[in-house]
Amino acid sequence: MNRENGDAQFSVSGTNIDEVKQKNAESGLSYNEVKALLAKQGGHGTAVFSDTNVDEVKQEIHKHQ
């Protein structure tokens, strides 16, 4: 249930929804963006999030030996 006040939308508790969305957009990386960044840069237990193709890396390594 939202009440209109000009162009702003407010929740039932009075929170300005548009203001919260704007602050979230300006706050930095999301949780999932941080997980992806850590997976690409390395870190303990992040292999499950990595998009590295292990077989391609192994082929590249063995190609130069």
PQR file with spaces between the fields and no chain letter, atoms N, CA, C, O and H, PARSE charges and radii, in Angstrom:
ATOM       1  N    MET     1       0.836   -1.165    0.000 -0.4000 1.5000
ATOM       2  CA   MET     1       0.000    0.000    0.000 -0.0000 2.0000
ATOM       3  C    MET     1       0.893    1.244    0.000  0.5500 1.7000
ATOM       4  O    MET     1       1.538    1.529    1.009 -0.5500 1.4000
ATOM       5  N    ASN     2       0.942    1.975   -1.086 -0.4000 1.5000
ATOM       6  CA   ASN     2       1.759    3.174   -1.199 -0.0000 2.0000
ATOM       7  C    ASN     2       0.878    4.415   -1.204  0.5500 1.7000
ATOM       8  O    ASN     2      -0.238    4.390   -1.723 -0.5500 1.4000
ATOM       9  H    ASN     2       0.418    1.743   -1.905  0.4000 1.0000
ATOM      10  N    ARG     3       1.378    5.492   -0.629 -0.4000 1.5000
ATOM      11  CA   ARG     3       0.668    6.757   -0.737 -0.0000 2.0000
ATOM      12  C    ARG     3       1.513    7.695   -1.575  0.5500 1.7000
ATOM      13  O    ARG     3       2.737    7.727   -1.446 -0.5500 1.4000
ATOM      14  H    ARG     3       2.284    5.512   -0.207  0.4000 1.0000
ATOM      15  N    GLU     4       0.872    8.439   -2.415 -0.4000 1.5000
ATOM      16  CA   GLU     4       1.571    9.337   -3.331 -0.0000 2.0000
ATOM      17  C    GLU     4       1.793   10.693   -2.669  0.5500 1.7000
ATOM      18  O    GLU     4       0.890   11.232   -2.029 -0.5500 1.4000
ATOM      19  H    GLU     4      -0.122    8.413   -2.521  0.4000 1.0000
ATOM      20  N    ASN     5       2.986   11.238   -2.822 -0.4000 1.5000
ATOM      21  CA   ASN     5       3.314   12.576   -2.339 -0.0000 2.0000
ATOM      22  C    ASN     5       4.111   13.232   -3.448  0.5500 1.7000
ATOM      23  O    ASN     5       5.335   13.100   -3.472 -0.5500 1.4000
ATOM      24  H    ASN     5       3.720   10.801   -3.342  0.4000 1.0000
ATOM      25  N    GLY     6       3.469   13.930   -4.362 -0.4000 1.5000
ATOM      26  CA   GLY     6       4.159   14.457   -5.527 -0.0000 2.0000
ATOM      27  C    GLY     6       4.556   13.300   -6.412  0.5500 1.7000
ATOM      28  O    GLY     6       3.728   12.447   -6.731 -0.5500 1.4000
ATOM      29  H    GLY     6       2.474   14.037   -4.343  0.4000 1.0000
ATOM      30  N    ASP     7       5.822   13.258   -6.814 -0.4000 1.5000
ATOM      31  CA   ASP     7       6.329   12.162   -7.634 -0.0000 2.0000
ATOM      32  C    ASP     7       6.925   11.030   -6.795  0.5500 1.7000
ATOM      33  O    ASP     7       7.180    9.943   -7.313 -0.5500 1.4000
ATOM      34  H    ASP     7       6.495   13.950   -6.554  0.4000 1.0000
ATOM      35  N    ALA     8       7.146   11.281   -5.508 -0.4000 1.5000
ATOM      36  CA   ALA     8       7.784   10.284   -4.651 -0.0000 2.0000
ATOM      37  C    ALA     8       6.769    9.242   -4.208  0.5500 1.7000
ATOM      38  O    ALA     8       5.608    9.557   -3.947 -0.5500 1.4000
ATOM      39  H    ALA     8       6.939   12.165   -5.087  0.4000 1.0000
ATOM      40  N    GLN     9       7.228    7.987   -4.126 -0.4000 1.5000
ATOM      41  CA   GLN     9       6.398    6.902   -3.610 -0.0000 2.0000
ATOM      42  C    GLN     9       6.915    6.521   -2.233  0.5500 1.7000
ATOM      43  O    GLN     9       8.121    6.407   -2.015 -0.5500 1.4000
ATOM      44  H    GLN     9       8.172    7.731   -4.338  0.4000 1.0000
ATOM      45  N    PHE    10       5.993    6.327   -1.320 -0.4000 1.5000
ATOM      46  CA   PHE    10       6.367    5.969    0.035 -0.0000 2.0000
ATOM      47  C    PHE    10       5.776    4.621    0.396  0.5500 1.7000
ATOM      48  O    PHE    10       4.678    4.280   -0.044 -0.5500 1.4000
ATOM      49  H    PHE    10       5.013    6.420   -1.497  0.4000 1.0000
ATOM      50  N    SER    11       6.505    3.851    1.199 -0.4000 1.5000
ATOM      51  CA   SER    11       5.978    2.578    1.693 -0.0000 2.0000
ATOM      52  C    SER    11       4.983    2.867    2.814  0.5500 1.7000
ATOM      53  O    SER    11       4.810    4.016    3.219 -0.5500 1.4000
ATOM      54  H    SER    11       7.397    4.128    1.556  0.4000 1.0000
ATOM      55  N    VAL    12       4.339    1.832    3.305 -0.4000 1.5000
ATOM      56  CA   VAL    12       3.380    1.971    4.394 -0.0000 2.0000
ATOM      57  C    VAL    12       4.048    2.584    5.627  0.5500 1.7000
ATOM      58  O    VAL    12       3.421    3.341    6.369 -0.5500 1.4000
ATOM      59  H    VAL    12       4.479    0.898    2.976  0.4000 1.0000
ATOM      60  N    SER    13       5.326    2.251    5.840 -0.4000 1.5000
ATOM      61  CA   SER    13       6.037    2.770    7.011 -0.0000 2.0000
ATOM      62  C    SER    13       6.580    4.183    6.803  0.5500 1.7000
ATOM      63  O    SER    13       7.169    4.759    7.718 -0.5500 1.4000
ATOM      64  H    SER    13       5.835    1.636    5.237  0.4000 1.0000
ATOM      65  N    GLY    14       6.385    4.749    5.599 -0.4000 1.5000
ATOM      66  CA   GLY    14       6.815    6.124    5.356 -0.0000 2.0000
ATOM      67  C    GLY    14       8.168    6.254    4.679  0.5500 1.7000
ATOM      68  O    GLY    14       8.675    7.366    4.534 -0.5500 1.4000
ATOM      69  H    GLY    14       5.906    4.281    4.857  0.4000 1.0000
ATOM      70  N    THR    15       8.765    5.145    4.263 -0.4000 1.5000
ATOM      71  CA   THR    15      10.061    5.174    3.598 -0.0000 2.0000
ATOM      72  C    THR    15       9.909    5.661    2.159  0.5500 1.7000
ATOM      73  O    THR    15       9.034    5.192    1.431 -0.5500 1.4000
ATOM      74  H    THR    15       8.353    4.242    4.381  0.4000 1.0000
ATOM      75  N    ASN    16      10.754    6.591    1.756 -0.4000 1.5000
ATOM      76  CA   ASN    16      10.755    7.090    0.377 -0.0000 2.0000
ATOM      77  C    ASN    16      11.446    6.042   -0.490  0.5500 1.7000
ATOM      78  O    ASN    16      12.667    5.898   -0.431 -0.5500 1.4000
ATOM      79  H    ASN    16      11.465    6.971    2.347  0.4000 1.0000
ATOM      80  N    ILE    17      10.693    5.327   -1.276 -0.4000 1.5000
ATOM      81  CA   ILE    17      11.201    4.201   -2.061 -0.0000 2.0000
ATOM      82  C    ILE    17      12.232    4.650   -3.087  0.5500 1.7000
ATOM      83  O    ILE    17      13.267    4.004   -3.249 -0.5500 1.4000
ATOM      84  H    ILE    17       9.701    5.444   -1.324  0.4000 1.0000
ATOM      85  N    ASP    18      11.957    5.752   -3.783 -0.4000 1.5000
ATOM      86  CA   ASP    18      12.892    6.241   -4.801 -0.0000 2.0000
ATOM      87  C    ASP    18      14.223    6.668   -4.193  0.5500 1.7000
ATOM      88  O    ASP    18      15.278    6.451   -4.789 -0.5500 1.4000
ATOM      89  H    ASP    18      11.116    6.276   -3.652  0.4000 1.0000
ATOM      90  N    GLU    19      14.175    7.275   -3.007 -0.4000 1.5000
ATOM      91  CA   GLU    19      15.399    7.695   -2.336 -0.0000 2.0000
ATOM      92  C    GLU    19      16.251    6.487   -1.940  0.5500 1.7000
ATOM      93  O    GLU    19      17.473    6.520   -2.082 -0.5500 1.4000
ATOM      94  H    GLU    19      13.318    7.451   -2.523  0.4000 1.0000
ATOM      95  N    VAL    20      15.620    5.433   -1.449 -0.4000 1.5000
ATOM      96  CA   VAL    20      16.342    4.218   -1.071 -0.0000 2.0000
ATOM      97  C    VAL    20      16.995    3.582   -2.297  0.5500 1.7000
ATOM      98  O    VAL    20      18.151    3.163   -2.242 -0.5500 1.4000
ATOM      99  H    VAL    20      14.627    5.407   -1.334  0.4000 1.0000
ATOM     100  N    LYS    21      16.252    3.511   -3.401 -0.4000 1.5000
ATOM     101  CA   LYS    21      16.806    2.944   -4.629 -0.0000 2.0000
ATOM     102  C    LYS    21      18.001    3.753   -5.113  0.5500 1.7000
ATOM     103  O    LYS    21      18.997    3.180   -5.554 -0.5500 1.4000
ATOM     104  H    LYS    21      15.312    3.852   -3.446  0.4000 1.0000
ATOM     105  N    GLN    22      17.912    5.081   -5.037 -0.4000 1.5000
ATOM     106  CA   GLN    22      19.026    5.935   -5.471 -0.0000 2.0000
ATOM     107  C    GLN    22      20.251    5.728   -4.582  0.5500 1.7000
ATOM     108  O    GLN    22      21.368    5.617   -5.088 -0.5500 1.4000
ATOM     109  H    GLN    22      17.103    5.546   -4.679  0.4000 1.0000
ATOM     110  N    LYS    23      20.056    5.676   -3.278 -0.4000 1.5000
ATOM     111  CA   LYS    23      21.180    5.471   -2.355 -0.0000 2.0000
ATOM     112  C    LYS    23      21.815    4.096   -2.565  0.5500 1.7000
ATOM     113  O    LYS    23      23.037    3.967   -2.489 -0.5500 1.4000
ATOM     114  H    LYS    23      19.149    5.766   -2.867  0.4000 1.0000
ATOM     115  N    ASN    24      21.011    3.079   -2.826 -0.4000 1.5000
ATOM     116  CA   ASN    24      21.555    1.752   -3.099 -0.0000 2.0000
ATOM     117  C    ASN    24      22.410    1.760   -4.358  0.5500 1.7000
ATOM     118  O    ASN    24      23.472    1.138   -4.392 -0.5500 1.4000
ATOM     119  H    ASN    24      20.019    3.185   -2.888  0.4000 1.0000
ATOM     120  N    ALA    25      21.956    2.459   -5.390 -0.4000 1.5000
ATOM     121  CA   ALA    25      22.705    2.529   -6.651 -0.0000 2.0000
ATOM     122  C    ALA    25      24.036    3.247   -6.470  0.5500 1.7000
ATOM     123  O    ALA    25      25.003    2.948   -7.171 -0.5500 1.4000
ATOM     124  H    ALA    25      21.094    2.965   -5.362  0.4000 1.0000
ATOM     125  N    GLU    26      24.092    4.180   -5.547 -0.4000 1.5000
ATOM     126  CA   GLU    26      25.305    4.965   -5.323 -0.0000 2.0000
ATOM     127  C    GLU    26      26.227    4.345   -4.280  0.5500 1.7000
ATOM     128  O    GLU    26      27.316    4.868   -4.047 -0.5500 1.4000
ATOM     129  H    GLU    26      23.307    4.423   -4.977  0.4000 1.0000
ATOM     130  N    SER    27      25.828    3.254   -3.651 -0.4000 1.5000
ATOM     131  CA   SER    27      26.555    2.733   -2.496 -0.0000 2.0000
ATOM     132  C    SER    27      27.760    1.877   -2.836  0.5500 1.7000
ATOM     133  O    SER    27      28.533    1.552   -1.935 -0.5500 1.4000
ATOM     134  H    SER    27      24.943    2.829   -3.840  0.4000 1.0000
ATOM     135  N    GLY    28      27.958    1.497   -4.080 -0.4000 1.5000
ATOM     136  CA   GLY    28      29.104    0.670   -4.426 -0.0000 2.0000
ATOM     137  C    GLY    28      28.670   -0.670   -4.971  0.5500 1.7000
ATOM     138  O    GLY    28      27.590   -0.798   -5.548 -0.5500 1.4000
ATOM     139  H    GLY    28      27.330    1.761   -4.812  0.4000 1.0000
ATOM     140  N    LEU    29      29.517   -1.672   -4.787 -0.4000 1.5000
ATOM     141  CA   LEU    29      29.273   -3.001   -5.336 -0.0000 2.0000
ATOM     142  C    LEU    29      28.187   -3.738   -4.561  0.5500 1.7000
ATOM     143  O    LEU    29      28.060   -3.584   -3.347 -0.5500 1.4000
ATOM     144  H    LEU    29      30.395   -1.568   -4.319  0.4000 1.0000
ATOM     145  N    SER    30      27.416   -4.531   -5.274 -0.4000 1.5000
ATOM     146  CA   SER    30      26.428   -5.386   -4.626 -0.0000 2.0000
ATOM     147  C    SER    30      27.136   -6.624   -4.071  0.5500 1.7000
ATOM     148  O    SER    30      28.304   -6.875   -4.367 -0.5500 1.4000
ATOM     149  H    SER    30      27.519   -4.655   -6.261  0.4000 1.0000
ATOM     150  N    TYR    31      26.418   -7.376   -3.278 -0.4000 1.5000
ATOM     151  CA   TYR    31      26.958   -8.616   -2.709 -0.0000 2.0000
ATOM     152  C    TYR    31      27.427   -9.558   -3.810  0.5500 1.7000
ATOM     153  O    TYR    31      28.522  -10.113   -3.723 -0.5500 1.4000
ATOM     154  H    TYR    31      25.469   -7.173   -3.037  0.4000 1.0000
ATOM     155  N    ASN    32      26.605   -9.746   -4.852 -0.4000 1.5000
ATOM     156  CA   ASN    32      26.968  -10.656   -5.944 -0.0000 2.0000
ATOM     157  C    ASN    32      28.133  -10.110   -6.757  0.5500 1.7000
ATOM     158  O    ASN    32      28.953  -10.891   -7.240 -0.5500 1.4000
ATOM     159  H    ASN    32      25.715   -9.294   -4.923  0.4000 1.0000
ATOM     160  N    GLU    33      28.232   -8.795   -6.922 -0.4000 1.5000
ATOM     161  CA   GLU    33      29.373   -8.211   -7.643 -0.0000 2.0000
ATOM     162  C    GLU    33      30.665   -8.433   -6.866  0.5500 1.7000
ATOM     163  O    GLU    33      31.708   -8.693   -7.465 -0.5500 1.4000
ATOM     164  H    GLU    33      27.566   -8.161   -6.530  0.4000 1.0000
ATOM     165  N    VAL    34      30.609   -8.335   -5.551 -0.4000 1.5000
ATOM     166  CA   VAL    34      31.797   -8.593   -4.727 -0.0000 2.0000
ATOM     167  C    VAL    34      32.218  -10.050   -4.844  0.5500 1.7000
ATOM     168  O    VAL    34      33.409  -10.341   -4.959 -0.5500 1.4000
ATOM     169  H    VAL    34      29.761   -8.124   -5.065  0.4000 1.0000
ATOM     170  N    LYS    35      31.245  -10.981   -4.815 -0.4000 1.5000
ATOM     171  CA   LYS    35      31.583  -12.410   -4.961 -0.0000 2.0000
ATOM     172  C    LYS    35      32.264  -12.660   -6.302  0.5500 1.7000
ATOM     173  O    LYS    35      33.256  -13.387   -6.366 -0.5500 1.4000
ATOM     174  H    LYS    35      30.278  -10.745   -4.722  0.4000 1.0000
ATOM     175  N    ALA    36      31.741  -12.064   -7.372 -0.4000 1.5000
ATOM     176  CA   ALA    36      32.323  -12.267   -8.698 -0.0000 2.0000
ATOM     177  C    ALA    36      33.726  -11.689   -8.766  0.5500 1.7000
ATOM     178  O    ALA    36      34.621  -12.306   -9.343 -0.5500 1.4000
ATOM     179  H    ALA    36      30.936  -11.474   -7.319  0.4000 1.0000
ATOM     180  N    LEU    37      33.929  -10.515   -8.185 -0.4000 1.5000
ATOM     181  CA   LEU    37      35.246   -9.884   -8.188 -0.0000 2.0000
ATOM     182  C    LEU    37      36.261  -10.728   -7.420  0.5500 1.7000
ATOM     183  O    LEU    37      37.384  -10.925   -7.885 -0.5500 1.4000
ATOM     184  H    LEU    37      33.202  -10.014   -7.716  0.4000 1.0000
ATOM     185  N    LEU    38      35.874  -11.219   -6.263 -0.4000 1.5000
ATOM     186  CA   LEU    38      36.771  -12.073   -5.479 -0.0000 2.0000
ATOM     187  C    LEU    38      37.098  -13.365   -6.219  0.5500 1.7000
ATOM     188  O    LEU    38      38.231  -13.843   -6.162 -0.5500 1.4000
ATOM     189  H    LEU    38      34.962  -11.059   -5.886  0.4000 1.0000
ATOM     190  N    ALA    39      36.124  -13.926   -6.903 -0.4000 1.5000
ATOM     191  CA   ALA    39      36.346  -15.164   -7.638 -0.0000 2.0000
ATOM     192  C    ALA    39      37.363  -14.949   -8.751  0.5500 1.7000
ATOM     193  O    ALA    39      38.202  -15.814   -9.001 -0.5500 1.4000
ATOM     194  H    ALA    39      35.204  -13.537   -6.949  0.4000 1.0000
ATOM     195  N    LYS    40      37.294  -13.821   -9.409 -0.4000 1.5000
ATOM     196  CA   LYS    40      38.229  -13.543  -10.500 -0.0000 2.0000
ATOM     197  C    LYS    40      39.621  -13.214   -9.987  0.5500 1.7000
ATOM     198  O    LYS    40      40.610  -13.508  -10.657 -0.5500 1.4000
ATOM     199  H    LYS    40      36.612  -13.119   -9.206  0.4000 1.0000
ATOM     200  N    GLN    41      39.714  -12.608   -8.807 -0.4000 1.5000
ATOM     201  CA   GLN    41      41.007  -12.208   -8.269 -0.0000 2.0000
ATOM     202  C    GLN    41      41.607  -13.278   -7.373  0.5500 1.7000
ATOM     203  O    GLN    41      42.779  -13.196   -7.008 -0.5500 1.4000
ATOM     204  H    GLN    41      38.910  -12.369   -8.262  0.4000 1.0000
ATOM     205  N    GLY    42      40.832  -14.260   -7.024 -0.4000 1.5000
ATOM     206  CA   GLY    42      41.321  -15.308   -6.138 -0.0000 2.0000
ATOM     207  C    GLY    42      40.869  -15.047   -4.724  0.5500 1.7000
ATOM     208  O    GLY    42      40.346  -13.979   -4.407 -0.5500 1.4000
ATOM     209  H    GLY    42      39.880  -14.327   -7.321  0.4000 1.0000
ATOM     210  N    GLY    43      41.073  -16.010   -3.899 -0.4000 1.5000
ATOM     211  CA   GLY    43      40.667  -15.914   -2.509 -0.0000 2.0000
ATOM     212  C    GLY    43      40.277  -17.286   -2.017  0.5500 1.7000
ATOM     213  O    GLY    43      39.948  -18.161   -2.818 -0.5500 1.4000
ATOM     214  H    GLY    43      41.498  -16.878   -4.157  0.4000 1.0000
ATOM     215  N    HIS    44      40.305  -17.488   -0.734 -0.4000 1.5000
ATOM     216  CA   HIS    44      40.023  -18.794   -0.139 -0.0000 2.0000
ATOM     217  C    HIS    44      38.566  -19.180   -0.363  0.5500 1.7000
ATOM     218  O    HIS    44      37.662  -18.444    0.032 -0.5500 1.4000
ATOM     219  H    HIS    44      40.572  -16.777   -0.082  0.4000 1.0000
ATOM     220  N    GLY    45      38.334  -20.319   -0.987 -0.4000 1.5000
ATOM     221  CA   GLY    45      36.996  -20.845   -1.155 -0.0000 2.0000
ATOM     222  C    GLY    45      36.163  -20.179   -2.236  0.5500 1.7000
ATOM     223  O    GLY    45      34.939  -20.304   -2.230 -0.5500 1.4000
ATOM     224  H    GLY    45      39.069  -20.917   -1.308  0.4000 1.0000
ATOM     225  N    THR    46      36.802  -19.469   -3.169 -0.4000 1.5000
ATOM     226  CA   THR    46      36.039  -18.760   -4.196 -0.0000 2.0000
ATOM     227  C    THR    46      35.984  -19.510   -5.525  0.5500 1.7000
ATOM     228  O    THR    46      35.364  -19.027   -6.472 -0.5500 1.4000
ATOM     229  H    THR    46      37.797  -19.367   -3.174  0.4000 1.0000
ATOM     230  N    ALA    47      36.611  -20.662   -5.614 -0.4000 1.5000
ATOM     231  CA   ALA    47      36.661  -21.397   -6.877 -0.0000 2.0000
ATOM     232  C    ALA    47      35.269  -21.722   -7.410  0.5500 1.7000
ATOM     233  O    ALA    47      35.070  -21.781   -8.624 -0.5500 1.4000
ATOM     234  H    ALA    47      37.115  -21.054   -4.844  0.4000 1.0000
ATOM     235  N    VAL    48      34.318  -21.931   -6.525 -0.4000 1.5000
ATOM     236  CA   VAL    48      32.967  -22.264   -6.955 -0.0000 2.0000
ATOM     237  C    VAL    48      32.340  -21.123   -7.755  0.5500 1.7000
ATOM     238  O    VAL    48      31.424  -21.362   -8.542 -0.5500 1.4000
ATOM     239  H    VAL    48      34.480  -21.883   -5.539  0.4000 1.0000
ATOM     240  N    PHE    49      32.810  -19.897   -7.572 -0.4000 1.5000
ATOM     241  CA   PHE    49      32.262  -18.744   -8.273 -0.0000 2.0000
ATOM     242  C    PHE    49      33.062  -18.376   -9.516  0.5500 1.7000
ATOM     243  O    PHE    49      32.663  -17.479  -10.260 -0.5500 1.4000
ATOM     244  H    PHE    49      33.554  -19.703   -6.933  0.4000 1.0000
ATOM     245  N    SER    50      34.171  -19.044   -9.752 -0.4000 1.5000
ATOM     246  CA   SER    50      35.068  -18.692  -10.847 -0.0000 2.0000
ATOM     247  C    SER    50      34.491  -19.086  -12.197  0.5500 1.7000
ATOM     248  O    SER    50      33.849  -20.127  -12.333 -0.5500 1.4000
ATOM     249  H    SER    50      34.495  -19.772   -9.148  0.4000 1.0000
ATOM     250  N    ASP    51      34.729  -18.235  -13.198 -0.4000 1.5000
ATOM     251  CA   ASP    51      34.302  -18.567  -14.557 -0.0000 2.0000
ATOM     252  C    ASP    51      35.501  -19.023  -15.409  0.5500 1.7000
ATOM     253  O    ASP    51      35.418  -19.064  -16.637 -0.5500 1.4000
ATOM     254  H    ASP    51      35.251  -17.389  -13.088  0.4000 1.0000
ATOM     255  N    THR    52      36.601  -19.361  -14.747 -0.4000 1.5000
ATOM     256  CA   THR    52      37.792  -19.839  -15.440 -0.0000 2.0000
ATOM     257  C    THR    52      37.571  -21.268  -15.933  0.5500 1.7000
ATOM     258  O    THR    52      37.115  -22.131  -15.183 -0.5500 1.4000
ATOM     259  H    THR    52      36.668  -19.328  -13.750  0.4000 1.0000
ATOM     260  N    ASN    53      37.900  -21.504  -17.200 -0.4000 1.5000
ATOM     261  CA   ASN    53      37.802  -22.840  -17.764 -0.0000 2.0000
ATOM     262  C    ASN    53      39.116  -23.561  -17.480  0.5500 1.7000
ATOM     263  O    ASN    53      40.132  -23.271  -18.111 -0.5500 1.4000
ATOM     264  H    ASN    53      38.270  -20.802  -17.809  0.4000 1.0000
ATOM     265  N    VAL    54      39.100  -24.483  -16.551 -0.4000 1.5000
ATOM     266  CA   VAL    54      40.302  -25.175  -16.099 -0.0000 2.0000
ATOM     267  C    VAL    54      40.965  -25.931  -17.243  0.5500 1.7000
ATOM     268  O    VAL    54      42.191  -25.929  -17.346 -0.5500 1.4000
ATOM     269  H    VAL    54      38.274  -24.719  -16.038  0.4000 1.0000
ATOM     270  N    ASP    55      40.189  -26.573  -18.098 -0.4000 1.5000
ATOM     271  CA   ASP    55      40.750  -27.334  -19.215 -0.0000 2.0000
ATOM     272  C    ASP    55      41.503  -26.423  -20.190  0.5500 1.7000
ATOM     273  O    ASP    55      42.562  -26.798  -20.695 -0.5500 1.4000
ATOM     274  H    ASP    55      39.192  -26.574  -18.015  0.4000 1.0000
ATOM     275  N    GLU    56      40.966  -25.239  -20.454 -0.4000 1.5000
ATOM     276  CA   GLU    56      41.657  -24.293  -21.338 -0.0000 2.0000
ATOM     277  C    GLU    56      42.988  -23.850  -20.741  0.5500 1.7000
ATOM     278  O    GLU    56      43.984  -23.733  -21.455 -0.5500 1.4000
ATOM     279  H    GLU    56      40.106  -24.935  -20.044  0.4000 1.0000
ATOM     280  N    VAL    57      43.007  -23.608  -19.452 -0.4000 1.5000
ATOM     281  CA   VAL    57      44.242  -23.194  -18.778 -0.0000 2.0000
ATOM     282  C    VAL    57      45.275  -24.308  -18.846  0.5500 1.7000
ATOM     283  O    VAL    57      46.445  -24.050  -19.130 -0.5500 1.4000
ATOM     284  H    VAL    57      42.199  -23.703  -18.872  0.4000 1.0000
ATOM     285  N    LYS    58      44.857  -25.542  -18.590 -0.4000 1.5000
ATOM     286  CA   LYS    58      45.786  -26.674  -18.652 -0.0000 2.0000
ATOM     287  C    LYS    58      46.351  -26.841  -20.058  0.5500 1.7000
ATOM     288  O    LYS    58      47.546  -27.092  -20.217 -0.5500 1.4000
ATOM     289  H    LYS    58      43.907  -25.751  -18.360  0.4000 1.0000
ATOM     290  N    GLN    59      45.507  -26.704  -21.081 -0.4000 1.5000
ATOM     291  CA   GLN    59      45.979  -26.815  -22.468 -0.0000 2.0000
ATOM     292  C    GLN    59      46.992  -25.717  -22.784  0.5500 1.7000
ATOM     293  O    GLN    59      48.000  -25.969  -23.446 -0.5500 1.4000
ATOM     294  H    GLN    59      44.537  -26.500  -20.952  0.4000 1.0000
ATOM     295  N    GLU    60      46.728  -24.520  -22.319 -0.4000 1.5000
ATOM     296  CA   GLU    60      47.639  -23.398  -22.560 -0.0000 2.0000
ATOM     297  C    GLU    60      48.990  -23.631  -21.879  0.5500 1.7000
ATOM     298  O    GLU    60      50.035  -23.314  -22.446 -0.5500 1.4000
ATOM     299  H    GLU    60      45.910  -24.316  -21.781  0.4000 1.0000
ATOM     300  N    ILE    61      48.967  -24.174  -20.685 -0.4000 1.5000
ATOM     301  CA   ILE    61      50.208  -24.451  -19.945 -0.0000 2.0000
ATOM     302  C    ILE    61      51.012  -25.533  -20.677  0.5500 1.7000
ATOM     303  O    ILE    61      52.213  -25.376  -20.897 -0.5500 1.4000
ATOM     304  H    ILE    61      48.118  -24.431  -20.225  0.4000 1.0000
ATOM     305  N    HIS    62      50.350  -26.619  -21.049 -0.4000 1.5000
ATOM     306  CA   HIS    62      51.061  -27.743  -21.674 -0.0000 2.0000
ATOM     307  C    HIS    62      51.493  -27.441  -23.105  0.5500 1.7000
ATOM     308  O    HIS    62      52.401  -28.092  -23.622 -0.5500 1.4000
ATOM     309  H    HIS    62      49.374  -26.747  -20.871  0.4000 1.0000
ATOM     310  N    LYS    63      50.867  -26.478  -23.743 -0.4000 1.5000
ATOM     311  CA   LYS    63      51.233  -26.099  -25.101 -0.0000 2.0000
ATOM     312  C    LYS    63      52.647  -25.496  -25.141  0.5500 1.7000
ATOM     313  O    LYS    63      53.350  -25.607  -26.146 -0.5500 1.4000
ATOM     314  H    LYS    63      50.130  -25.950  -23.322  0.4000 1.0000
ATOM     315  N    HIS    64      53.047  -24.861  -24.042 -0.4000 1.5000
ATOM     316  CA   HIS    64      54.345  -24.183  -23.998 -0.0000 2.0000
ATOM     317  C    HIS    64      55.449  -25.064  -23.426  0.5500 1.7000
ATOM     318  O    HIS    64      56.585  -24.607  -23.297 -0.5500 1.4000
ATOM     319  H    HIS    64      52.476  -24.771  -23.225  0.4000 1.0000
ATOM     320  N    GLN    65      55.154  -26.290  -23.087 -0.4000 1.5000
ATOM     321  CA   GLN    65      56.196  -27.170  -22.506 -0.0000 2.0000
ATOM     322  C    GLN    65      56.799  -28.060  -23.542  0.5500 1.7000
ATOM     323  O    GLN    65      57.684  -28.858  -23.231 -0.5500 1.4000
ATOM     324  H    GLN    65      54.232  -26.662  -23.192  0.4000 1.0000
